Amino acid sequence: MDVEPKALDALVESVADGNGLDWPTLEAAAVDDADHRLLFHLSIVAGVAEGNGLLSHDNDDEPNFSGELPSLAEPVRRWGHLLLLEKIGEGRYADVYRGRDVGPDTDVAVKLLKPREAEEILACRLLAEAGALARSRHENVVSVRGAGIHEGHAGLWMDLVPGRTLDELLLRQGPLGASDAARIGGQLCAALTAVHEAGVVHGDIKAENVMQEPGGRVVLLDFGAAQLACGPLRDAAPAGTPLYLAPEVLIGGGTTISSDVYALGVLLYRMVTDTYPVMASSLDGLTTAHMNGEHRALRTARPDLPAGFVAVVNRALDQRPSRRFPSSQAMEEALRLVDTWQPCGP
């Protein structure tokens, strides 16, 4: 695929206009690394554009992933057309800020890659995360508003969800009852179904990534560990938070719909016990604990829970992926049928 300037312009215009491209044919026609690299970047742009058409980019600031980017000044004042007001979260690869979209004059959450992490593969993952969120439109999934690269910094912005994370809720209130946990779990199952139907595995279901609004609605956040078609990260460590990872992921397997179901089972377990089914102080120790079957039964940790709820959690947490719920939708249906007044029995 010897790309002439006119042909390149036509490809870019097709992506910008939202026209479908025959990616397999284009890939087969690629003749060298430059062609593959061009198609790689165009596919990322297309993925975001298909979500909501809000990909932005500084015309005079071409992204350069070959070296370190300048550090953002503290306090951060502006990124593109967004005012950055305060840092509200920090992860391994990115920081999250409360920002102000000066156009509609509304508050938003802005996720920016850290300068030292601004290499091509991570920028790809972040922009693809924006596309994944845009495709996963659901009331229980945070809504993305746009993504782009400004002053060399890749980022995305999304709705700023009011309320508290489940982690904060548990710290304040302690373990929940089965009824409340089942209601929250059902909403998260619905969110995951939308995510999975968009062709994405979340990969990092945990209490810190779920927000509960004052009215009770829960919203799934942070797709930074999502399994997307962008290639592996630099290190071989499994993505996600170890205590929530399925045993097959801990030993090197990729994240799947089934591992998302497992993580949701861990979250349900934590919601009603404020602890985890398998505990260890290191990644190696956690892997060994799984291999040795060192799993604390939910009925042992919380004997007063109804049998129906315990059965749902136990199935989600099965060590064998084939024995778990086949989908988050199936798990949601099971939670809906839970009789929260049924005694556990002996």
C-alpha positions in Angstrom: 0.0 0.0 0.0 2.2 2.8 -1.3 0.3 5.7 0.3 0.3 8.8 -1.9 -0.6 12.2 -0.2 -4.0 12.2 -2.0 -4.8 8.7 -0.9 -3.8 9.5 2.7 -6.0 12.6 2.6 -8.9 10.4 1.4 -8.4 7.9 4.3 -8.3 10.7 6.9 -11.4 12.3 5.5 -13.2 9.0 5.5 -12.4 8.5 9.2 -13.3 12.1 10.1 -16.6 11.8 8.3 -17.4 8.6 10.1 -17.4 6.4 7.0 -16.6 2.7 7.4 -13.2 1.5 6.1 -12.3 -2.0 5.1 -9.6 -2.4 7.6 -8.7 -6.1 6.7 -8.2 -5.1 3.1 -6.1 -2.0 3.9 -4.0 -4.1 6.3 -3.4 -6.8 3.7 -2.3 -4.0 1.2 0.3 -2.6 3.7 3.8 -3.2 2.4 6.0 -1.9 5.1 6.1 -0.7 8.8 5.2 2.8 7.8 2.0 1.6 6.3 1.1 -0.6 9.3 1.9 2.4 11.6 -0.4 4.7 9.6 -3.3 2.2 9.7 -2.7 1.7 13.5 -3.1 5.4 14.3 -6.1 5.8 11.9 -7.8 2.8 13.6 -7.5 4.5 17.0 -8.8 7.8 15.6 -11.7 5.9 14.0 -12.4 4.0 17.3 -12.9 7.3 19.2 -14.7 9.0 16.3 -17.2 6.2 16.1 -18.0 6.6 19.8 -19.2 10.2 19.7 -17.2 12.3 17.3 -15.4 14.3 19.9 -11.7 13.6 19.1 -9.7 16.8 19.5 -6.2 17.7 18.6 -4.0 20.8 18.6 -3.4 21.6 14.9 0.1 23.0 15.6 1.1 20.4 18.2 1.8 17.0 16.6 2.1 14.3 19.3 5.6 13.0 19.8 5.8 9.7 21.6 9.6 9.2 21.0 10.6 11.0 24.2 9.6 12.6 27.5 6.9 15.2 27.4 7.1 18.4 29.5 5.7 18.1 33.0 2.4 19.8 33.7 2.8 22.8 36.0 1.2 22.6 39.4 -1.4 23.7 40.0 -2.6 22.7 36.5 -4.6 25.5 34.8 -5.7 24.4 31.3 -5.7 21.5 28.9 -7.1 22.3 25.5 -10.4 24.2 26.1 -10.8 22.7 29.6 -9.8 24.4 32.8 -8.2 22.0 35.3 -9.2 22.9 38.8 -7.9 20.2 41.2 -6.5 16.7 41.2 -9.1 14.2 42.4 -7.5 10.9 41.6 -4.2 9.3 40.7 -3.3 5.9 39.1 -0.3 4.2 37.8 -0.4 5.7 34.4 -2.7 8.7 34.6 -4.0 11.4 36.8 -7.7 12.6 37.1 -8.7 16.2 37.6 -11.9 18.0 38.2 -12.2 20.3 35.3 -14.5 22.9 33.8 -15.7 22.7 30.2 -15.9 26.5 29.5 -18.3 26.0 26.5 -21.3 24.6 28.3 -19.8 25.8 31.6 -20.1 22.4 33.3 -17.8 20.4 35.5 -16.1 17.3 34.0 -13.6 14.7 35.0 -10.3 14.9 33.0 -8.0 12.0 32.8 -4.5 12.8 31.6 -1.5 10.5 31.0 1.4 11.2 33.2 4.3 12.7 31.2 6.7 9.8 31.9 4.0 7.4 30.6 3.4 9.3 27.4 4.6 6.7 25.0 2.7 5.6 21.9 1.2 2.4 23.3 -0.3 4.1 26.4 -1.6 7.0 24.5 -3.2 4.4 22.2 -4.8 2.7 25.2 -6.2 6.0 26.6 -7.7 7.1 23.3 -9.1 3.6 22.8 -10.5 3.8 26.4 -12.4 6.9 25.3 -13.8 5.0 22.3 -14.8 2.1 24.5 -16.6 4.4 26.9 -18.4 6.2 24.1 -19.6 2.9 22.6 -20.7 1.6 26.0 -23.6 4.0 26.4 -25.6 3.0 29.5 -26.9 4.8 32.5 -24.6 2.8 34.7 -21.4 3.5 32.7 -19.7 6.9 32.9 -20.3 9.0 29.8 -17.2 10.2 27.9 -17.4 13.6 26.2 -14.2 13.6 24.2 -10.6 12.8 23.9 -7.5 14.3 22.4 -3.9 15.4 22.6 -3.1 19.0 23.7 0.4 20.4 24.4 1.7 16.9 24.0 -0.6 15.4 26.7 -3.0 12.7 25.7 -6.3 12.7 27.7 -10.0 12.3 27.8 -12.8 14.0 29.6 -16.1 12.6 30.9 -19.0 13.4 33.1 -18.1 14.2 36.7 -20.2 11.8 38.7 -21.4 13.1 42.1 -21.4 10.9 45.2 -19.1 8.5 46.9 -17.1 5.5 45.6 -18.2 2.1 47.0 -14.8 2.0 48.8 -15.7 5.3 50.6 -19.2 3.9 51.3 -17.8 0.8 53.0 -15.2 2.8 55.0 -18.0 4.9 56.3 -20.8 2.4 56.8 -19.2 -1.0 57.1 -20.5 -4.1 55.3 -23.8 -3.9 53.5 -26.8 -6.2 53.7 -27.6 -8.7 51.0 -30.4 -6.7 49.6 -28.3 -3.5 49.1 -25.4 -5.5 47.7 -27.7 -7.3 45.3 -29.2 -4.0 44.1 -25.8 -2.5 43.5 -24.5 -5.7 41.9 -27.5 -5.8 39.5 -26.7 -2.3 38.3 -23.1 -3.2 37.8 -24.0 -6.4 35.9 -26.1 -4.2 33.5 -23.2 -1.9 33.1 -20.8 -4.8 32.3 -23.3 -6.2 29.8 -23.2 -2.9 27.9 -19.4 -2.9 28.1 -19.1 -6.4 26.8 -21.6 -5.8 24.0 -19.3 -3.0 22.9 -16.5 -5.5 22.5 -14.6 -4.5 25.6 -13.5 -6.3 28.8 -13.2 -3.9 31.7 -10.4 -5.6 33.6 -10.4 -3.6 36.8 -13.8 -4.0 38.6 -13.3 -2.8 42.2 -14.9 -0.7 44.8 -12.7 2.3 44.0 -14.0 2.2 40.4 -17.7 2.4 41.2 -19.5 5.6 42.2 -22.8 5.7 44.0 -24.8 8.9 43.5 -27.0 10.4 46.3 -30.1 8.9 44.6 -28.7 5.4 44.6 -27.6 5.0 41.0 -24.2 3.4 40.7 -21.8 4.2 37.8 -18.9 2.1 36.6 -15.7 4.2 36.1 -12.2 3.9 34.8 -11.5 1.7 31.8 -7.7 2.2 32.0 -7.1 -1.6 32.3 -9.6 -2.5 29.6 -8.5 -5.1 27.1 -8.3 -3.3 23.8 -6.6 -3.9 20.5 -3.5 -1.8 21.3 -0.8 -4.3 22.1 0.8 -5.2 25.4 2.2 -2.8 28.0 5.9 -2.6 28.7 5.8 -5.0 31.7 4.2 -8.4 31.9 2.4 -7.8 35.2 -1.3 -8.6 34.9 -3.5 -5.5 34.5 -6.1 -4.8 37.2 -6.1 -4.9 41.0 -4.6 -8.2 42.3 -7.2 -9.0 45.0 -10.0 -8.8 42.4 -8.1 -10.8 39.7 -9.3 -14.2 38.6 -6.8 -17.0 39.2 -6.3 -17.6 35.5 -5.4 -13.9 35.0 -2.9 -14.1 37.9 -1.0 -16.9 36.2 -0.7 -15.0 33.0 -4.0 -15.4 31.1 -5.7 -12.5 29.5 -8.7 -10.8 31.0 -12.1 -12.0 29.7 -15.8 -11.7 30.2 -15.4 -14.5 32.7 -12.7 -12.7 34.7 -14.9 -9.6 34.8 -17.6 -11.8 36.3 -15.1 -13.1 38.9 -14.1 -9.6 39.8 -17.7 -8.6 40.3 -18.1 -11.7 42.6 -15.1 -10.4 44.6 -16.8 -7.0 44.8 -20.0 -8.5 46.1 -18.1 -10.5 48.6 -16.3 -7.4 49.8 -19.5 -5.4 50.0 -21.0 -7.8 52.5 -17.9 -8.7 54.5 -15.5 -5.7 54.0 -12.8 -8.3 53.2 -11.8 -10.5 50.3 -12.2 -14.2 49.5 -8.5 -14.8 49.0 -5.9 -12.7 50.8 -2.1 -12.3 50.6 0.5 -9.6 51.0 2.1 -10.1 47.6 1.3 -11.0 44.1 3.2 -14.3 44.3 1.6 -15.0 47.6 -1.9 -14.4 46.2 -1.2 -16.7 43.2 0.0 -19.4 45.6 -3.1 -18.9 47.8 -5.3 -19.5 44.8 -3.4 -22.6 43.7 -3.7 -24.0 47.2 -7.4 -23.3 47.4 -7.1 -20.9 50.3 -10.5 -19.4 49.8 -12.6 -18.2 52.8 -16.2 -19.3 52.2 -18.7 -16.5 52.2 -21.0 -18.5 54.5 -18.1 -18.7 57.0 -17.4 -15.0 56.8 -21.0 -13.9 57.0 -23.4 -16.7 58.3 -26.5 -14.6 58.3 -26.6 -14.0 54.5 -29.5 -15.6 52.5 -28.7 -18.7 50.6 -29.7 -17.3 47.3 -27.2 -14.4 47.6 -24.4 -16.8 48.7 -25.1 -19.1 45.8 -24.7 -16.2 43.3 -21.4 -15.0 44.8 -20.1 -18.6 45.0 -20.8 -19.2 41.4 -19.2 -16.0 40.3 -16.1 -16.9 42.3 -15.6 -20.4 41.0 -12.0 -21.1 40.3 -13.0 -22.7 37.0 -14.1 -20.1 34.4 -16.5 -22.6 32.8 -18.5 -23.0 36.1 -19.0 -19.2 36.5 -22.0 -17.3 35.0 -21.6 -17.3 31.2 -22.3 -13.6 31.1 -22.9 -10.6 33.3 -26.5 -10.6 32.0 -27.0 -14.1 33.4 -25.5 -13.0 36.7 -27.9 -10.0 36.8 -30.9 -12.3 36.3 -29.7 -14.5 39.2 -29.3 -11.5 41.5 -32.8 -10.4 40.5 -34.1 -13.7 41.7 -32.3 -13.6 45.1 -34.7 -14.1 48.0 -32.9 -12.0 50.6 -35.1 -13.3 53.4 -34.3 -17.0 52.9 -32.1 -18.3 55.7 -28.8 -19.8 54.9 -29.5 -23.1 56.7 -27.0 -25.3 58.4 
